[in-house]
Structure formats: structure tokens, C-alpha cells
């Protein structure tokens, strides 16, 4: 995270030992020695230069420069040799281009037909567009002008040529209009190629017997009686109890152990896990200890030691962790496993009791998906996980209320809540809450029975309200409209269903 200067900071190679006579003497501390044409950056002065005449003597690099502050760190920001290598690789490995032939046919009356044709898997595909040119009053379009504008592919992966070009002359159309015509046609071609590729994948999926052999449709059931189950992600004991009181059938408990975000320390989680497990034991619900999705070696050792002592059901985000767990416990897979289709679900099903579908899936992607899958239906999705600790920027004298929620604010005023994981990473969460309550009837119709609500940054009261609302929506789907209004009214920064509606194609 470069807070002082924008752009690439580069590789630290040394520091300014002395400045004298118009030359900076740099003590090199890296095995990488800069050469002619390389870029250097002086941190203390915020100055960048391109290396020209220089002298190297016993680990001291002497270069002509403007005044720089002794002690300033020096970074290598660019290598001329690497740039030449990159250019060579780019020229020797051109990107895949689609050969597209254009047919431009214009009539005397100004009717214009523009068609694109290309070959794909032995088939000839076509996309066409029609428009109208006007009769020219003074300056008609020349044939060469039309050809030149229509053959510009820009950044699209197309190699364009004309298979047919018929133009009677005497017509007029703005150059901007020709460009818009070309962009619209190429956009249709691009979308058609993507749709055809996606269609092929769907056909492969439907024809694959491996999926149906891996598991049956009945594996999507939820509760013990086959009914739907609402689970909740929580991070503190009050929210845990509120979720259970509201009727959650399963709780994923990821304890928030850092009381002061400006000091990332490790506290013993055994006591809070015992207390949480004891609370859950008083309800007809399953208690699951959720681990951070990122588990560094030092953290993994501590988590495994606690798990060995307590034998709790756990949720993890790494496909190798089940092989490290001893004992008869259920292991759930979080969304970090990126379960994107039935095949990935089948491959993971032997190691996990239940898997979480990727929150980036659209309804088209989810329809027909098989396996014991849980669908995230509400909550602020994770936008980024970073090892940077923004709270270290806050002065120690700065005090806040114990219940304060920290967030980042972007240039448009959107608020992105922050959370800190057990491994000291910072999670930046989406500003808007994902809300799929409208689609619960469809999801039930498709065979899904397990639905999760992420309440880790919600208040205990809001947690209880969300769990109750989704249970009510499952029991009385005719009231979903009114229930949604209640949810939207309490969502501080609004709701969205963008991924579910459009997936990643938009």
C-alpha cells in the first residue's frame, strides 16, 4: 500500500550515503545492480530519474542528479533489459485473433446492410446490422473512408477484411456514425462468441455422466427432515445468541478477538469457543467454528492444536486442510474454495460435509447445479483481503466507542466496512448488502435447501432480524415483498443482487 506516492515503488536497492558536487553516492544493499537506462526513485525527495552516466566502485553507485537527502531509500523502478525482453515476448507471441469478414452493401436509396462472418468449430456464424444513410447534399462519403473506418478493430481481438463491398456513391453518414456502427457490430460478434463458448460448456456439463455418478439430487437437502435450513455467520457471542433465538439451524462462528484494531495481537480463543459452543448446545442448531480463509503456517499450527483439543465442527477455505484434521468432525467448505459448478462440487464432496457455492454465480450458473451446496443469500461480500493494517494510521490518542464499526470511504461516498481476521489480515467488504430474498422460491424449486446469511459486521439486533426475515420468507413466500421492504429499510448502504442477476459477464 503506497500512501506517500502513487504508482510502482520498485525494488529497494540501497540508500543515499552522500550528496556532493552534483552527484549522489548510493550505497547498494541489493545484489541487483542498476544499469544504463534503468529508472531510480529517491523516497526522501519523491524524485525519479533515468540512469545515464554512472560509476560503480566497491558497492558505491555514483550518479549525476539534483540534490537528494542523505539517508533516502533508493528504489529500482524499471529495467531497460526487462522492457526489451517484454517487447520481444509480446511480438513473438501475438494474441489469438479471430478472422472476421465484412460484407457492406448499400443501395441507391441509402439502405445499408453490414454483416460479419467468421468460422467457429467448423461452422460459419453471422451477425448483421442495418441502418440508413442519407443522400449527400455537398460532400458524399468516399469508398476509401468507409473501408478505413469499418476495418478498425481497436482493442477487439479481430482481424477484419472485406469479403464484399458494394457502394453506389453519393451518400452521407457522419464518421462518428460509422464508428458507432462498427462498434455495435463487433460487440455483437464478441457476445456471440462468448455465448457459443458458454453453450458448449453447458452441453459438456449435461452430457457428463461423471457428475450424476458422483452424487444424486437428494444430496441438496437441508435440515434433518429435508426441509430448508438458514445458517448465519457471526463473530461475537450476543450475535450468536440472537441468531439462534431467531431460529438459525446452523451458526458459523468466527470469533473477533482483536479488541483494538490498531494493535493486532493474538488472544487465547479457547474460552470464547467453549462459551459459544455451550450457548449453541441449548438450541436445536449446529455449531461450526469458522476458520479464516487464509491460514498462514503459524496460524494453522495454533488452529490445529485447539481443534485437536476441542473437536469442533469447522469451516475452512483451503482444500488441503481436511487431510490435517483427525477425529470424527464435520468439515464445511467456505466460499473461498470457489465452487463454481457441479464438477468442482463433486471433486470436493469427499473431503467436505457441505460446500458453499461461489457468490459470483448467476442464477443461470446455479440452475441445475448438483451436490450438497449452500447458497449465500444475504450479507456484505468480501471485496478484498489485504495484509495491510489501516488501523496503524490512526493516532494512539484517537479514541472511539467500543461498538464502533470502521470503514473506508471512496471518492463517490460509498462506505466499505472493514473487519480484521484472526491472522491479522484486513477484510474490505462490499458497500452494499447482497440480498437474494426475492429468489428463494426459485432456489427452492431448483432443489437447494441450505441458505446462509453473513452477519459478521451486523449488530446482534440486525442479525436476529435477518434470520427471522429469511425464515419467514421461506414459510410464507407470498409475503416476500413486504419482508424485503423491511430488510431494505434497515440496510444502511443499500442492497444488490448484481452477481446473481448477471454473473461475471457484465
C-alpha positions in Angstrom: 0.0 0.0 0.0 1.8 3.1 -1.2 0.3 6.0 0.8 3.0 8.6 0.2 3.5 8.3 -3.6 1.3 6.8 -6.3 2.5 4.2 -8.8 5.1 1.4 -8.6 7.5 1.8 -5.7 10.0 -0.7 -7.2 12.8 -2.8 -5.7 14.8 -1.3 -2.8 18.5 -1.4 -3.8 20.2 1.0 -1.3 20.3 4.4 0.3 21.9 7.8 -0.4 25.2 7.9 1.6 26.3 11.3 0.4 25.5 14.1 -2.0 28.3 16.3 -3.2 29.3 18.1 -6.4 26.1 17.4 -8.2 26.4 13.6 -7.7 24.6 11.3 -5.4 26.6 8.5 -3.8 24.3 5.4 -3.3 25.3 2.6 -1.0 24.0 -0.6 -2.7 22.4 -3.1 -0.3 20.9 -5.4 -3.0 22.5 -7.9 -5.3 20.7 -6.2 -8.2 22.9 -3.5 -9.7 21.1 -0.9 -11.9 22.4 -0.3 -15.4 22.1 2.4 -18.1 18.5 3.3 -18.9 17.1 1.9 -15.7 14.7 4.0 -13.5 15.5 5.0 -9.9 13.3 6.6 -7.3 14.5 8.6 -4.2 12.0 8.1 -1.5 13.0 11.0 0.7 12.7 13.6 -2.1 10.0 11.9 -4.1 12.2 12.2 -7.2 12.6 9.8 -10.1 15.4 9.7 -12.6 16.5 7.6 -15.6 20.1 6.3 -15.1 22.6 7.6 -17.6 26.3 8.1 -16.9 27.2 6.4 -13.7 30.2 5.0 -11.8 30.3 1.8 -9.7 33.1 1.4 -7.2 33.1 -1.1 -4.3 29.3 -1.1 -3.8 29.0 2.7 -4.2 27.0 3.9 -7.2 27.8 7.5 -8.2 25.3 9.2 -10.4 24.7 12.8 -11.5 21.4 14.1 -10.0 19.7 17.0 -8.5 20.1 17.5 -4.7 18.9 14.5 -2.7 18.8 13.9 1.0 21.4 11.6 2.6 19.8 8.6 4.1 17.0 8.5 1.5 16.0 5.0 0.4 16.6 4.3 -3.3 14.4 2.1 -5.4 14.8 0.5 -8.8 11.5 1.2 -10.7 12.3 -0.1 -14.1 14.9 -2.1 -16.0 15.7 -1.4 -19.6 16.7 -5.0 -20.3 13.4 -6.3 -18.9 11.5 -3.9 -21.0 13.3 -5.1 -24.1 12.6 -8.7 -23.2 8.9 -7.9 -22.6 8.6 -6.3 -26.0 10.3 -9.3 -27.6 7.9 -11.7 -25.9 4.9 -9.7 -27.0 6.0 -9.6 -30.6 6.8 -13.3 -30.7 3.5 -14.4 -29.1 0.7 -12.4 -30.6 -2.7 -12.7 -29.0 -5.3 -15.0 -30.7 -7.2 -13.1 -33.3 -10.5 -14.0 -34.9 -10.6 -13.6 -38.7 -13.8 -11.8 -39.4 -15.0 -11.0 -43.0 -17.3 -8.0 -43.5 -20.0 -7.5 -46.2 -21.0 -3.9 -46.8 -23.9 -3.5 -49.1 -25.5 0.0 -49.7 -28.4 0.7 -52.1 -29.1 3.8 -54.1 -31.8 4.7 -51.7 -29.4 4.6 -48.7 -30.3 1.3 -47.2 -27.2 -0.2 -45.7 -26.6 -3.8 -44.6 -23.4 -4.6 -42.7 -22.6 -8.3 -42.0 -19.8 -10.0 -40.1 -18.9 -13.7 -40.9 -16.4 -15.9 -39.1 -15.6 -19.6 -38.7 -16.1 -21.3 -35.3 -15.7 -25.1 -34.7 -16.3 -25.8 -38.4 -19.4 -23.6 -38.6 -19.9 -20.2 -40.3 -21.5 -17.7 -37.9 -23.0 -14.4 -38.9 -24.1 -11.2 -37.2 -25.8 -8.4 -39.2 -26.8 -4.8 -38.6 -28.9 -2.5 -40.7 -29.0 1.3 -40.9 -29.9 4.2 -43.2 -27.5 6.6 -45.0 -28.8 10.0 -46.3 -28.3 11.4 -49.8 -25.3 13.7 -49.8 -26.1 17.4 -50.4 -22.4 18.6 -50.7 -19.7 16.1 -49.6 -20.6 12.4 -50.2 -18.7 9.7 -48.4 -15.8 8.2 -50.3 -15.5 4.4 -50.6 -12.0 4.5 -49.0 -13.3 6.5 -46.0 -16.0 3.8 -45.3 -13.5 1.0 -45.7 -11.0 2.7 -43.4 -13.4 3.3 -40.6 -15.0 -0.2 -40.7 -11.7 -2.0 -40.7 -10.6 -0.5 -37.4 -10.7 -3.3 -34.8 -9.3 -1.2 -31.9 -8.7 -3.3 -28.9 -11.0 -6.1 -30.1 -9.4 -9.5 -30.9 -10.5 -9.4 -34.5 -8.6 -9.3 -37.9 -11.0 -7.6 -40.2 -11.3 -7.8 -44.0 -13.9 -7.3 -46.7 -15.5 -10.3 -48.4 -17.9 -8.0 -50.3 -18.1 -4.2 -50.6 -20.9 -2.5 -52.7 -21.3 1.2 -52.5 -23.1 3.3 -55.2 -21.7 6.5 -54.0 -23.5 9.8 -53.4 -24.4 9.0 -49.8 -23.6 10.7 -46.5 -23.2 9.5 -42.9 -21.2 11.0 -40.1 -17.8 9.5 -39.3 -18.9 9.1 -35.7 -21.9 7.1 -37.0 -19.7 4.8 -39.0 -17.6 4.2 -35.9 -20.7 3.5 -33.8 -21.9 1.1 -36.5 -18.7 -0.8 -36.4 -18.6 -0.9 -32.6 -22.1 -2.2 -32.4 -21.4 -5.0 -34.9 -18.2 -6.1 -33.2 -19.8 -6.0 -29.9 -22.5 -8.4 -31.2 -19.8 -10.7 -32.7 -17.9 -10.7 -29.3 -21.1 -11.5 -27.4 -22.0 -14.3 -29.9 -18.6 -15.9 -29.5 -18.8 -15.8 -25.7 -22.4 -17.2 -25.8 -21.3 -20.0 -28.1 -18.4 -21.0 -25.8 -20.7 -20.9 -22.8 -23.2 -23.1 -24.6 -20.5 -25.6 -25.4 -19.6 -25.8 -21.7 -23.3 -26.3 -20.7 -23.6 -29.2 -23.3 -20.4 -30.8 -21.9 -21.8 -30.5 -18.4 -25.1 -32.1 -19.3 -23.5 -34.9 -21.2 -21.0 -35.7 -18.4 -22.0 -38.9 -16.6 -19.3 -38.3 -14.0 -21.4 -35.6 -12.3 -24.6 -37.7 -12.0 -22.4 -40.7 -10.8 -20.7 -38.5 -8.2 -23.8 -37.7 -6.2 -27.6 -37.7 -6.5 -30.0 -34.8 -6.5 -31.2 -35.7 -3.0 -27.9 -34.6 -1.6 -29.1 -31.0 -1.7 -31.4 -31.5 1.3 -31.1 -29.1 4.2 -32.3 -29.9 7.7 -32.7 -33.4 9.2 -36.3 -33.6 7.9 -35.2 -32.5 4.4 -36.6 -29.0 5.0 -34.8 -25.7 4.3 -32.1 -24.5 6.7 -31.0 -20.9 7.3 -27.5 -20.6 8.7 -25.8 -17.5 9.9 -22.2 -16.3 10.1 -21.5 -14.4 13.3 -18.4 -13.1 15.1 -19.5 -12.3 18.7 -21.5 -14.0 21.5 -24.5 -11.6 21.5 -25.0 -12.1 17.7 -24.6 -15.8 18.1 -27.4 -16.0 20.7 -29.7 -13.7 18.6 -29.2 -15.8 15.5 -30.0 -19.0 17.5 -33.0 -17.4 19.2 -34.3 -16.3 15.8 -34.2 -19.9 14.5 -31.0 -20.4 12.7 -30.4 -24.1 12.0 -26.6 -23.6 11.8 -24.2 -21.0 13.0 -20.7 -20.4 11.6 -18.8 -18.7 14.5 -15.6 -16.7 13.5 -14.6 -15.0 16.8 -13.5 -11.4 16.5 -10.6 -11.5 19.0 -8.9 -8.1 18.3 -10.4 -5.6 20.7 -8.2 -2.8 19.4 -7.7 -2.8 15.7 -4.6 -0.6 16.0 -2.8 -3.4 17.8 -3.0 -6.8 16.1 -2.4 -9.3 18.8 -3.3 -13.0 19.4 -5.6 -13.9 22.2 -6.5 -17.3 23.5 -9.7 -18.3 21.8 -10.4 -21.4 23.7 -12.6 -19.8 26.4 -14.8 -17.9 23.9 -15.2 -21.0 21.7 -16.2 -23.1 24.8 -18.7 -20.4 25.8 -20.1 -20.1 22.2 -20.4 -23.9 22.0 -22.2 -24.1 25.3 -24.7 -21.4 24.2 -25.4 -23.3 21.0 -25.9 -26.5 22.9 -29.1 -25.1 24.3 -30.7 -24.8 20.9 -31.6 -27.2 18.2 -28.9 -26.0 15.9 -25.4 -27.0 14.8 -22.3 -25.0 15.9 -19.4 -24.7 13.5 -16.2 -22.9 14.2 -15.2 -20.9 11.1 -11.5 -20.5 10.4 -10.0 -17.6 8.5 -9.9 -18.4 4.8 -6.2 -17.5 4.8 -4.3 -19.7 7.3 -0.5 -19.0 7.4 1.7 -21.7 8.8 2.0 -20.1 12.2 -1.8 -19.6 12.4 -2.6 -23.1 11.1 -0.4 -24.7 13.8 -2.4 -22.9 16.5 -5.8 -23.6 15.0 -5.0 -27.3 14.6 -3.8 -27.5 18.3 -7.1 -26.0 19.5 -9.2 -28.2 17.2 -7.3 -31.3 18.4 -8.3 -30.4 22.0 -11.9 -29.4 21.3 -13.0 -31.5 18.3 -15.4 -28.9 16.9 -17.1 -29.0 13.5 -15.2 -26.5 11.4 -15.5 -24.4 8.2 -12.3 -23.8 6.2 -11.3 -22.2 3.0 -8.4 -24.4 2.0 -8.8 -27.7 0.1 -5.8 -29.3 1.9 -6.9 -28.7 5.5 -9.3 -31.7 5.7 -6.3 -34.0 5.4 -4.8 -32.5 8.5 -7.9 -33.0 10.7 -8.1 -36.0 12.9 -11.3 -37.2 14.6 -14.9 -37.6 13.6 -15.9 -34.0 12.9 -17.8 -32.3 10.0 -15.8 -30.0 7.8 -17.6 -27.4 5.8 -16.1 -25.5 2.8 -16.3 -21.7 2.7 -16.8 -19.6 -0.5 -13.0 -19.2 -0.7 -13.0 -22.7 -2.3 -14.6 -21.1 -5.4 -17.1 -23.8 -6.1 -18.3 -22.8 -9.5 -20.0 -25.8 -11.0 -21.2 -29.4 -10.3 -17.8 -30.9 -11.3 -15.9 -28.8 -8.7 -18.5 -29.7 -6.1 -18.2 -33.4 -6.9 -14.4 -33.3 -6.7 -14.5 -31.6 -3.2 -17.5 -33.6 -1.9 -15.4 -36.4 -0.4 -13.5 -34.1 1.8 -16.3 -31.8 2.9 -19.6 -32.3 4.5 -21.1 -29.3 2.7 -19.7 -26.7 0.3 -20.6 -23.1 -0.3 -21.4 -22.0 -3.8 -19.3 -19.1 -5.2 -21.2 -15.8 -4.5 -20.2 -14.8 -8.1 -22.5 -17.3 -9.7 -25.5 -16.1 -11.6 -28.9 -17.8 -11.5 -28.2 -19.4 -14.9 -25.0 -20.9 -13.4 -26.7 -22.2 -10.3 -29.7 -23.7 -12.1 -29.1 -27.5 -12.4 -26.1 -27.4 -10.1 -25.9 -30.6 -8.0 -24.3 -31.6 -4.7 -24.7 -30.7 -1.1 -24.4 -27.0 -1.7 -25.2 -23.9 0.5 -26.2 -20.7 -1.2 -25.1 -17.3 0.3 -28.3 -15.3 0.1 -27.5 -12.2 2.2 -24.6 -10.2 3.5 -21.7 -7.9 2.6 -19.5 -9.9 0.3 -15.7 -9.7 0.7 -14.2 -7.3 -1.9 -10.6 -7.7 -0.8 -8.3 -9.3 1.8 -5.1 -7.4 2.5 -2.2 -7.9 4.9 -2.0 -4.1 5.2 -3.3 -2.8 8.6 -5.2 0.6 8.0 -5.7 1.0 11.8 -2.0 1.6 12.3 -2.6 5.0 10.6 -4.9 6.0 13.5 -3.1 8.1 16.2 -2.9 6.3 19.5 -4.6 9.2 21.2 -7.6 8.8 19.0 -10.4 7.1 20.9 -13.7 5.5 19.8 -16.7 3.8 21.3 -16.2 0.1 21.9 -19.0 -0.7 19.4 -17.6 1.4 16.6 -17.5 0.0 13.1 -14.6 1.0 10.9 -14.8 1.5 7.2 -13.2 3.0 4.1 -15.0 5.8 2.1 -14.3 6.1 -1.6 -14.4 9.2 -3.8 -18.2 8.7 -4.5 -19.1 8.5 -0.9 -19.6 4.7 -0.8 -18.8 3.1 2.6 -16.8 -0.2 2.6 -16.8 -1.8 6.1 -13.6 -3.2 7.5 -13.0 -6.3 9.5 -9.9 -8.0 10.9 -9.3 -11.7 10.7 -7.6 -13.9 13.3 -4.4 -13.9 11.1 -4.3 -10.1 11.3 -5.4 -9.6 7.6 -7.8 -6.8 6.9 -11.0 -7.7 5.1 -12.6 -4.9 3.0 -16.3 -5.7 2.4 -18.6 -4.6 -0.2 -20.6 -1.4 0.5 -24.0 -2.9 -0.4 -25.5 -6.0 1.1 -26.2 -8.8 -1.3 -29.9 -9.7 -0.9 -31.5 -12.7 -2.7 -34.7 -12.9 -0.7 -36.7 -12.4 -3.9 -35.2 -15.6 -5.4 -35.7 -18.0 -2.5 -38.8 -19.7 -4.2 -36.7 -20.3 -7.4 -33.8 -21.6 -5.4 -36.1 -24.0 -3.6 -37.7 -25.1 -6.9 -34.2 -25.9 -8.2 -33.6 -28.2 -5.2 -31.5 -26.1 -2.9 -32.3 -26.3 0.8 -29.3 -24.7 2.6 -29.0 -20.8 2.6 -26.6 -18.7 4.5 -26.7 -15.1 5.9 -23.4 -13.3 6.6 -24.0 -11.2 9.8 -20.3 -10.8 10.8 -20.5 -7.0 10.7 -24.1 -6.7 11.7 -25.4 -5.7 15.2 -27.0 -8.5 17.3 -30.4 -6.9 16.7 -29.9 -6.8 12.9 -28.6 -10.4 13.0 -31.8 -11.6 14.6 -34.0 -9.6 12.3 -32.3 -11.0 9.1 -32.5 -14.6 10.3 -36.2 -14.2 11.2 -36.9 -12.5 7.9 -35.4 -15.2 5.8 -37.2 -18.0 7.8 -40.4 -16.1 7.4 -39.8 -15.7 3.6 -39.4 -19.5 3.3 -42.5 -20.2 5.3 -44.7 -17.6 3.7 -43.3 -16.8 0.2 -46.3 -14.7 -0.6 -45.1 -12.1 1.9 -41.6 -11.8 0.5 -42.4 -8.3 -1.0 -43.2 -6.9 2.4 -40.4 -8.7 4.1 -37.9 -7.3 1.6 -39.1 -3.7 2.3 -38.3 -4.2 5.9 -34.8 -5.5 5.1 -34.0 -2.8 2.6 -35.1 -0.1 5.1 -32.5 -1.3 7.6 -29.7 -1.8 5.1 -27.6 1.3 5.8 -25.9 1.5 2.4 -28.4 -0.3 0.2 -28.7 -3.8 -1.3 -27.7 -5.5 -4.5 -28.2 -8.8 -6.4 -25.9 -8.0 -9.3 -23.8 -11.2 -9.4 -26.9 -13.4 -9.1 -28.6 -11.5 -11.9 -25.7 -11.1 -14.3 -22.8 -13.2 -13.0 -19.3 -12.1 -14.2 -20.3 -11.4 -17.8 -21.2 -7.7 -17.1 
